[in-house]
Amino acid sequence: MGETMNLKPLGDSALLVSFGEVIDEETNDRVHALAGAIEKANFGWLIEVVPAYSSLAVIYDPGLIDFEGVKRAVEGLGFSEERFEGRLVEIPVLYGGDYGPDLEFVAEYNGLTPEEVIEIHSRQVYSVHFLGFLPGFAYLGGMDERIATPRLERPRLKVPAGSVGIAGKQTGIYPLESPGGWRLIGRTPLRLFNPSKEPPTLLQPGDKVKFVPIDEGKFEELYEAEWGEGDD
């Protein structure tokens, strides 16, 4: 099933496992299946497993084991390559208006109405391929190409936490206020990164995401519950 996994050193304290160059759901499922098997094995030398689209890094303590030892351990897992099933996380989103200032542009660019963009965007079930860019920023796979839209020519200096955006053929959520060039179509009141919680990120690699449209009243209710009065 799929390409044979390739194992090679990544620096002096990590092993890189690659399943080829293809970015698709099947390959990413294999990545997360192996990541789960490694974590479940609870190796004493393991520091962290970092999954990506079609590969994962196994970071280890070189004082406890060498590369060849890690390679043998990973090869000997005999993990299942059946389809990986992560959690399904529903993300409420208030689309358009001040919360999604680029919704109209995305619709016009693709010859659609804003309502059609919302319907298409919220219909899909997305896969969290990996986290990066910012703590808790999930790169989501599975967006319908009918709403694919290029990034802004000039990134915004300030994008509010919870903003839902589109960049090319991808969609994602800004977990923190930051600069950013994605086209903003809405905003979630949920807190995607909270350092006081364990784990601090709401979404994890391998999770599935479903966006659920809400109105402004529901947004304010959930925002208050998540962030508390005075939080920004």
C-alpha positions as CSV (number, residue, x, y, z in Angstrom):
1,M,0.0,0.0,0.0
2,G,1.6,3.3,-1.0
3,E,5.3,3.8,-1.3
4,T,7.8,2.0,0.9
5,M,8.9,4.2,3.8
6,N,12.4,5.6,3.6
7,L,14.3,6.1,6.8
8,K,17.4,8.4,7.0
9,P,19.2,10.6,9.6
10,L,18.0,14.2,10.2
11,G,20.8,15.8,12.1
12,D,22.4,14.0,15.0
13,S,19.3,13.3,17.1
14,A,16.4,12.7,14.7
15,L,15.3,10.2,12.2
16,L,13.2,11.2,9.1
17,V,10.7,8.8,7.8
18,S,9.4,9.6,4.3
19,F,6.5,8.0,2.4
20,G,7.4,9.7,-0.9
21,E,6.7,13.1,-2.4
22,V,2.9,12.8,-3.0
23,I,0.6,14.9,-0.8
24,D,-2.7,13.1,-0.5
25,E,-5.0,11.7,2.2
26,E,-3.7,8.1,1.9
27,T,-0.1,9.2,2.4
28,N,-1.0,11.5,5.3
29,D,-3.0,8.7,6.9
30,R,0.2,6.5,6.8
31,V,2.2,9.3,8.5
32,H,-0.3,9.6,11.4
33,A,-0.7,5.8,11.7
34,L,3.1,5.4,12.2
35,A,3.2,8.5,14.5
36,G,0.5,6.9,16.7
37,A,2.3,3.6,16.8
38,I,5.6,5.2,17.8
39,E,3.9,7.2,20.6
40,K,2.0,4.1,21.8
41,A,5.3,2.1,22.0
42,N,6.4,4.7,24.6
43,F,10.1,4.3,23.9
44,G,12.3,5.6,26.7
45,W,14.6,7.4,24.3
46,L,11.8,9.2,22.4
47,I,11.6,13.0,22.8
48,E,9.0,13.9,20.2
49,V,7.3,12.8,17.0
50,V,6.7,15.6,14.4
51,P,4.4,14.6,11.5
52,A,4.2,16.5,8.2
53,Y,2.4,16.0,4.9
54,S,4.2,12.9,3.7
55,S,6.9,12.4,6.4
56,L,7.6,12.5,10.1
57,A,10.6,13.3,12.2
58,V,11.4,11.0,15.2
59,I,13.4,13.1,17.7
60,Y,15.4,11.0,20.1
61,D,17.9,11.3,23.0
62,P,21.3,10.4,21.4
63,G,22.7,9.7,24.9
64,L,20.3,6.7,25.1
65,I,20.3,5.3,21.6
66,D,22.0,5.8,18.2
67,F,20.4,6.3,14.8
68,E,20.6,2.6,13.9
69,G,18.9,1.6,17.1
70,V,16.0,4.0,16.4
71,K,15.8,2.8,12.8
72,R,15.5,-0.8,13.9
73,A,12.8,0.1,16.5
74,V,10.7,2.0,14.0
75,E,11.1,-0.7,11.3
76,G,10.1,-3.3,13.9
77,L,6.8,-1.7,14.9
78,G,4.7,-3.5,12.3
79,F,2.2,-0.7,12.4
80,S,-1.2,-0.9,10.7
81,E,-1.5,1.0,7.5
82,E,-5.3,1.0,7.5
83,R,-6.9,4.4,7.2
84,F,-6.1,6.6,10.2
85,E,-9.2,8.0,12.0
86,G,-8.6,11.0,14.2
87,R,-11.1,13.0,16.3
88,L,-13.8,15.0,14.5
89,V,-13.7,18.6,15.8
90,E,-16.5,21.0,15.0
91,I,-15.4,24.6,14.6
92,P,-18.2,27.3,14.7
93,V,-17.5,30.1,12.3
94,L,-19.2,33.5,11.8
95,Y,-18.7,34.1,8.1
96,G,-18.4,37.5,6.3
97,G,-18.7,41.1,7.5
98,D,-15.9,42.4,9.7
99,Y,-15.1,38.8,10.7
100,G,-14.5,37.7,7.1
101,P,-13.5,40.8,5.1
102,D,-12.4,38.8,2.1
103,L,-15.5,36.7,1.7
104,E,-16.8,38.9,-1.1
105,F,-13.5,38.7,-3.0
106,V,-13.3,34.9,-2.7
107,A,-16.8,34.7,-4.1
108,E,-16.2,37.1,-7.0
109,Y,-12.8,35.5,-7.9
110,N,-14.5,32.1,-8.2
111,G,-17.7,33.3,-9.9
112,L,-19.8,32.4,-6.8
113,T,-22.1,34.2,-4.3
114,P,-20.8,34.6,-0.7
115,E,-23.6,32.2,0.3
116,E,-22.2,29.6,-2.1
117,V,-18.7,30.0,-0.7
118,I,-19.9,29.5,2.8
119,E,-21.9,26.4,1.8
120,I,-18.9,24.9,0.0
121,H,-16.4,25.7,2.7
122,S,-18.6,24.4,5.6
123,R,-19.7,21.2,3.7
124,Q,-16.3,19.6,3.7
125,V,-14.6,17.5,6.3
126,Y,-11.0,18.5,6.5
127,S,-7.9,16.7,7.7
128,V,-5.3,18.3,10.0
129,H,-2.1,17.4,8.1
130,F,0.3,19.0,10.6
131,L,0.8,22.1,12.8
132,G,3.1,24.9,12.0
133,F,3.7,28.6,11.3
134,L,2.2,29.5,14.7
135,P,1.6,27.4,17.8
136,G,-1.7,25.5,17.0
137,F,-1.9,26.7,13.3
138,A,-3.4,23.6,11.6
139,Y,-2.7,23.0,7.9
140,L,-6.0,21.5,6.6
141,G,-6.3,19.3,3.6
142,G,-9.5,18.6,1.6
143,M,-10.7,22.0,0.6
144,D,-12.9,22.2,-2.5
145,E,-10.9,23.8,-5.4
146,R,-14.0,25.8,-6.4
147,I,-13.1,28.3,-3.7
148,A,-9.3,28.3,-4.1
149,T,-8.1,31.9,-4.0
150,P,-4.5,33.4,-4.1
151,R,-3.1,35.1,-1.0
152,L,-3.1,38.8,-0.5
153,E,-0.4,40.7,-2.5
154,R,0.4,42.5,0.7
155,P,-0.1,40.6,4.0
156,R,-2.1,42.3,6.8
157,L,0.0,43.4,9.7
158,K,-2.6,42.2,12.2
159,V,-5.0,39.2,11.8
160,P,-7.2,38.5,14.8
161,A,-7.0,35.1,16.6
162,G,-9.6,32.7,15.3
163,S,-9.6,34.1,11.8
164,V,-10.5,31.5,9.1
165,G,-8.7,32.0,5.8
166,I,-7.9,30.6,2.4
167,A,-4.6,30.6,0.6
168,G,-4.4,28.9,-2.7
169,K,-6.0,25.4,-2.3
170,Q,-5.7,25.4,1.5
171,T,-7.8,26.7,4.4
172,G,-6.7,27.3,7.9
173,I,-7.3,29.1,11.2
174,Y,-5.1,31.7,12.9
175,P,-4.7,30.6,16.5
176,L,-3.1,33.8,17.6
177,E,-3.1,37.4,16.5
178,S,-0.4,37.8,13.9
179,P,0.5,39.2,10.5
180,G,-0.9,37.1,7.6
181,G,-1.7,37.0,4.0
182,W,-4.5,34.5,3.8
183,R,-7.9,35.6,2.5
184,L,-10.1,35.9,5.6
185,I,-13.7,34.6,5.1
186,G,-14.8,34.2,8.8
187,R,-13.8,33.9,12.4
188,T,-14.2,31.3,15.1
189,P,-14.8,32.2,18.7
190,L,-12.9,29.1,19.9
191,R,-9.5,29.4,21.4
192,L,-7.2,27.3,19.4
193,F,-4.1,27.8,21.5
194,N,-4.1,28.1,25.3
195,P,-0.8,27.6,27.0
196,S,-2.6,27.0,30.3
197,K,-4.1,23.8,29.0
198,E,-2.6,20.4,28.2
199,P,-2.3,19.9,25.3
200,P,-2.2,23.7,24.6
201,T,-3.6,23.3,21.1
202,L,-7.2,22.5,20.3
203,L,-6.4,20.7,17.1
204,Q,-3.9,17.8,16.8
205,P,-2.3,16.3,13.7
206,G,-4.6,13.6,12.3
207,D,-7.8,15.3,13.6
208,K,-10.8,15.9,11.2
209,V,-12.4,19.4,11.2
210,K,-15.9,20.4,10.2
211,F,-16.8,24.2,10.1
212,V,-20.2,25.1,11.3
213,P,-21.8,28.5,10.4
214,I,-23.1,30.5,13.3
215,D,-24.7,33.9,13.7
216,E,-23.3,36.9,15.6
217,G,-25.3,36.2,18.8
218,K,-23.8,32.7,19.1
219,F,-20.4,34.0,18.3
220,E,-20.5,36.5,21.2
221,E,-21.8,33.8,23.5
222,L,-19.1,31.4,22.7
223,Y,-16.4,34.0,22.6
224,E,-17.2,35.1,26.1
225,A,-17.1,31.5,27.3
226,E,-13.7,30.9,25.6
227,W,-11.8,34.1,26.2
228,G,-13.5,35.8,29.1
229,E,-14.3,39.5,29.5
230,G,-11.3,41.7,28.7
231,D,-9.4,39.1,26.7
232,D,-8.4,40.0,23.2
